[in-house]
């Protein structure tokens, strides 16, 4: 199985109005339909998806390091709304017209805030959810429930905890060594394992602060209402996903909160379906332009 993790075709940094730099990577035709990847926890711009099909689909895939990770400068105290503003500036500078966004796992709120802010014309949610939603109180594992509570009630302390916890080896252990058999078969493929470890290593090059801030924003309640997102959103989940930090009900609740949602549960897939079903996910982002 080709999981589409080839090296980027283009790498660079863009400077924001406040002087900070955002590191980005691109695959596919420079004139293609722009799709912004908001990657999962502690991964950098180096780890793409569907890189074997972007040329065929005419997709210009862009992955951006969030502040404090990889090649992007830190922004202490940043919010999800700040991320939407950063993407708006990046899109204007890079000519990303009619931008679509896809969020994987911890990248989901970063993608949806772009949709909520009017920065994106379509969105895809992959293997993620708002864990702080009251609907999930009784569905989370005790460990995850405690982390959500801490991020909600004492975000400063939560950020310290995540900074002490986060490292390349810890995230590798969680994502790869503790994954289900379905996901482990994907993550342990030599090409994927090499690309993933490189992405983790670059993400932590500036230390764990960027990861820690990301995780607080992911675990805490989202500062926007999904019901106010007017663009089409496709939600993708694997029936064999066993991760306790993805979605307790495989997106059923989130789909019901979104005005224009299509939910896809792939029975044979795991949480890694961003890579195993890249063609379908990218196609769902391209096709909404023909709706209506």
C-alpha positions as CSV (number, residue, x, y, z in Angstrom):
1,X,0.0,0.0,0.0
2,X,1.3,3.4,-1.0
3,X,0.5,5.8,1.8
4,X,1.4,9.0,-0.1
5,X,4.1,10.5,2.1
6,X,6.6,11.6,-0.5
7,X,8.9,14.6,0.2
8,X,7.4,18.0,-0.5
9,X,7.8,19.5,-4.0
10,X,8.2,23.0,-2.5
11,X,9.3,24.3,0.9
12,X,9.4,27.8,2.3
13,X,8.5,30.3,5.0
14,X,6.1,33.3,4.8
15,X,6.4,36.3,7.0
16,X,3.3,37.5,8.9
17,X,2.4,41.2,9.6
18,X,3.9,40.9,13.2
19,X,7.2,39.6,11.8
20,X,6.7,35.9,12.7
21,X,7.5,33.3,10.1
22,X,5.3,30.4,9.1
23,X,7.0,27.3,7.6
24,X,5.1,25.6,4.8
25,X,5.4,22.7,2.4
26,X,3.6,22.0,-0.8
27,X,2.8,19.1,-3.1
28,X,1.0,18.9,-6.4
29,X,0.6,21.5,-9.2
30,X,1.3,25.1,-8.1
31,X,-1.8,26.2,-10.0
32,X,-4.0,23.4,-8.6
33,X,-7.0,23.6,-6.2
34,X,-5.5,24.7,-2.8
35,X,-6.1,22.3,0.1
36,X,-4.5,23.2,3.5
37,X,-3.6,20.3,5.8
38,X,-3.8,21.0,9.5
39,X,-1.8,18.0,10.7
40,X,-2.1,16.0,13.9
41,X,-0.3,16.4,17.2
42,X,3.4,17.4,17.1
43,X,3.9,16.7,13.4
44,X,5.5,19.2,11.0
45,X,5.0,20.3,7.4
46,X,7.1,17.4,6.2
47,X,4.3,14.8,6.6
48,X,1.8,15.1,3.8
49,X,-0.9,12.7,2.6
50,X,-2.1,11.6,-0.8
51,X,1.1,12.8,-2.4
52,X,0.7,10.0,-4.9
53,X,-2.7,11.4,-6.2
54,X,-2.4,15.2,-5.9
55,X,-1.2,15.6,-9.4
56,X,-3.9,13.5,-10.9
57,X,-6.6,15.3,-8.8
58,X,-5.2,18.7,-9.6
59,X,-4.7,19.5,-5.9
60,X,-2.2,21.9,-4.5
61,X,-1.7,20.4,-1.0
62,X,-0.2,22.8,1.5
63,X,0.9,21.9,5.0
64,X,1.9,24.6,7.5
65,X,3.7,24.3,10.8
66,X,1.7,25.8,13.6
67,X,3.5,28.5,15.7
68,X,6.3,27.1,17.8
69,X,6.6,23.9,15.8
70,X,9.1,23.1,13.1
71,X,9.9,26.1,10.9
72,X,7.3,28.4,12.4
73,X,8.1,31.0,15.0
74,X,6.5,30.8,18.5
75,X,3.5,32.8,19.5
76,X,3.0,32.3,23.2
77,X,-0.6,32.5,24.4
78,X,-1.9,32.0,20.8
79,X,-5.6,31.1,20.3
80,X,-7.5,29.2,17.7
81,X,-8.8,32.5,16.3
82,X,-5.1,33.6,15.9
83,X,-4.5,30.6,13.7
84,X,-7.4,31.5,11.4
85,X,-5.9,35.0,11.1
86,X,-2.4,33.5,10.3
87,X,-4.0,31.3,7.6
88,X,-5.8,34.3,6.1
89,X,-2.5,36.2,5.7
90,X,-0.8,33.1,4.3
91,X,-3.6,32.5,1.8
92,X,-3.4,36.1,0.6
93,X,0.4,35.9,0.2
94,X,0.6,32.5,-1.4
95,X,-2.4,33.0,-3.7
96,X,-4.5,30.3,-2.1
97,X,-7.9,31.3,-3.6
98,X,-11.0,29.3,-2.5
99,X,-9.0,27.4,0.0
100,X,-10.2,24.1,1.4
101,X,-9.0,22.8,4.7
102,X,-8.5,19.3,6.2
103,X,-7.8,18.6,9.9
104,X,-6.4,15.3,11.1
105,X,-6.9,14.4,14.8
106,X,-5.5,17.3,16.8
107,X,-5.6,19.4,13.7
108,X,-9.4,19.3,13.5
109,X,-10.2,22.4,15.5
110,X,-7.5,24.3,13.6
111,X,-9.2,23.4,10.3
112,X,-12.7,24.1,11.6
113,X,-11.8,27.5,13.0
114,X,-10.7,28.5,9.5
115,X,-14.1,27.4,8.2
116,X,-15.9,29.3,11.0
117,X,-13.8,32.5,10.3
118,X,-14.7,32.4,6.6
119,X,-11.1,31.6,5.6
120,X,-12.1,28.3,3.9
121,X,-14.7,27.4,1.4
122,X,-14.9,23.7,2.4
123,X,-13.5,21.5,5.2
124,X,-12.8,17.9,6.0
125,X,-12.6,16.5,9.5
126,X,-10.5,13.3,9.9
127,X,-10.3,11.2,13.1
128,X,-11.0,14.1,15.4
129,X,-13.7,15.8,17.5
130,X,-14.3,18.3,20.3
131,X,-13.5,16.1,23.3
132,X,-14.7,18.8,25.7
133,X,-18.2,18.6,24.4
134,X,-20.6,17.8,27.2
135,X,-22.0,15.0,25.1
136,X,-18.8,13.0,25.7
137,X,-18.4,13.4,29.5
138,X,-19.3,9.8,30.1
139,X,-17.6,8.4,27.0
140,X,-14.0,9.5,27.6
141,X,-11.4,7.3,29.3
142,X,-10.6,8.6,32.8
143,X,-7.2,9.8,31.7
144,X,-8.5,11.8,28.8
145,X,-11.4,13.1,30.8
146,X,-8.9,14.4,33.5
147,X,-6.8,16.1,30.8
148,X,-9.9,17.8,29.3
149,X,-10.9,19.0,32.7
150,X,-7.5,20.4,33.4
151,X,-7.3,22.2,30.0
152,X,-10.7,23.7,30.7
153,X,-10.3,24.8,34.3
154,X,-6.5,25.6,34.5
155,X,-5.1,26.0,31.0
156,X,-1.8,27.4,32.3
157,X,-1.2,24.3,34.4
158,X,-2.3,22.1,31.6
159,X,0.2,23.7,29.3
160,X,3.0,23.0,31.8
161,X,1.9,19.3,32.1
162,X,1.9,18.9,28.3
163,X,5.3,20.5,28.0
164,X,6.7,18.1,30.5
165,X,5.1,15.2,28.7
166,X,5.8,16.0,25.1
167,X,8.7,14.6,23.2
168,X,9.5,12.8,20.0
169,X,9.7,9.4,21.7
170,X,6.6,9.9,23.7
171,X,4.5,10.9,20.7
172,X,6.0,8.0,18.7
173,X,5.1,5.6,21.4
174,X,1.5,6.8,21.6
175,X,0.9,7.0,17.8
176,X,2.8,3.9,16.7
177,X,3.5,1.5,19.5
178,X,0.1,1.8,21.1
179,X,-2.0,1.9,17.9
180,X,-4.4,-0.8,16.9
181,X,-3.4,-3.6,14.5
182,X,-5.1,-1.8,11.7
183,X,-3.2,1.5,12.2
184,X,0.0,-0.2,13.3
185,X,0.2,-1.9,9.9
186,X,0.1,1.6,8.3
187,X,2.4,3.4,10.7
188,X,5.1,0.8,10.7
189,X,5.5,0.8,6.9
190,X,9.1,1.9,6.3
191,X,8.2,4.9,4.2
192,X,5.6,6.1,6.6
193,X,7.7,5.4,9.7
194,X,10.6,7.4,8.3
195,X,8.5,10.3,7.3
196,X,6.6,10.4,10.5
197,X,9.7,10.3,12.7
198,X,11.3,13.1,10.6
199,X,8.1,15.2,11.0
200,X,8.1,14.6,14.8
201,X,11.8,15.5,15.1
202,X,11.3,18.7,13.2
203,X,8.2,19.6,15.1
204,X,10.1,19.4,18.4
205,X,13.2,21.2,17.1
206,X,12.2,24.3,19.1
207,X,11.3,22.3,22.2
208,X,7.8,21.1,23.5
209,X,6.1,24.5,24.0
210,X,4.4,24.5,20.6
211,X,3.0,21.1,21.1
212,X,1.9,22.0,24.6
213,X,0.0,25.1,23.5
214,X,-1.6,23.1,20.6
215,X,-2.8,20.4,23.0
216,X,-4.4,22.9,25.4
217,X,-6.3,24.4,22.5
218,X,-7.4,21.0,21.3
219,X,-8.5,19.7,24.7
220,X,-10.3,22.8,25.9
221,X,-13.8,23.8,24.6
222,X,-13.7,25.2,21.1
223,X,-14.2,29.0,21.0
224,X,-16.6,28.8,18.1
225,X,-19.9,27.1,17.5
226,X,-19.9,24.4,14.8
227,X,-23.5,25.3,14.1
228,X,-22.4,28.6,12.7
229,X,-20.1,27.0,10.1
230,X,-21.9,27.5,6.7
231,X,-19.4,25.8,4.4
232,X,-19.7,22.1,3.5
233,X,-17.9,19.8,5.9
234,X,-17.1,16.1,5.3
235,X,-16.3,14.0,8.3
236,X,-14.2,10.8,8.0
237,X,-13.7,8.1,10.6
238,X,-12.4,4.6,10.6
239,X,-14.6,1.8,12.1
240,X,-11.5,0.2,13.6
241,X,-10.1,3.4,15.2
242,X,-9.3,2.6,18.9
243,X,-7.6,5.9,19.8
244,X,-9.1,7.5,23.0
245,X,-8.3,11.0,21.7
246,X,-10.1,10.8,18.4
247,X,-13.9,10.7,18.5
248,X,-15.9,8.7,21.1
249,X,-18.9,8.3,18.7
250,X,-17.0,8.5,15.3
251,X,-18.3,11.9,14.6
252,X,-22.0,11.3,15.0
253,X,-22.5,14.2,17.5
254,X,-20.3,16.6,15.6
255,X,-22.1,15.8,12.3
256,X,-25.3,16.8,14.0
257,X,-24.0,20.1,15.0
258,X,-22.8,21.1,11.5
259,X,-25.4,22.6,9.1
260,X,-23.9,21.1,6.0
261,X,-22.2,17.9,7.0
262,X,-21.6,14.5,5.3
263,X,-20.3,11.8,7.6
264,X,-18.3,8.8,6.3
265,X,-17.5,5.8,8.5
266,X,-15.2,3.4,6.7
267,X,-15.6,0.1,8.5
268,X,-12.3,-1.5,7.5
269,X,-10.2,1.6,8.3
270,X,-8.6,2.8,11.4
271,X,-7.6,6.3,12.6
272,X,-5.0,6.4,9.9
273,X,-7.5,6.7,7.1
274,X,-6.1,10.2,6.2
275,X,-3.4,8.1,4.4
276,X,-5.3,4.9,3.5
277,X,-8.2,6.8,2.0
278,X,-6.5,10.0,0.8
279,X,-8.1,10.0,-2.6
280,X,-11.6,9.9,-1.3
281,X,-10.9,12.7,1.3
282,X,-9.3,15.0,-1.2
283,X,-12.0,14.4,-3.7
284,X,-14.6,15.3,-1.0
285,X,-12.8,18.7,-0.7
286,X,-12.7,19.3,-4.5
287,X,-16.2,18.3,-5.3
288,X,-18.1,20.8,-3.0
289,X,-17.2,23.5,-5.5
290,X,-19.7,21.9,-7.9
291,X,-22.5,21.8,-5.4
292,X,-25.6,24.0,-5.7
